[in-house]
Amino acid sequence: MTRAWALQDAKDRLGEVVEAAQQAPQLVTEGGVASAAVISAADYRRVEHILGRKPGLVQHLLAIPKDDGGFERSDVTLRDVEF
């Protein structure tokens, strides 16, 4: 079961937080607001693997083939458009 730990309690009882994280994610709060989560290494690897498989927009754009002159360009005549 997920538990919320006040930051100072999490610092004082880090071993317990880590042990509990083996069963379920543990939330760390500051001023009653969740600010961090402690998860098991297995959960972290699973999340890291999933996130690593989906490139972001920047990686996607950088993967576009570059025009080194080998692409054929068609002669397209653009029409005039009034706005």
Beta strands, then each sheet from edge to edge (+ up, - down):
strand 1: 3-6
strand 2: 26-30
strand 3: 33-38
sheet 1: 1+ 2+ 3-
end
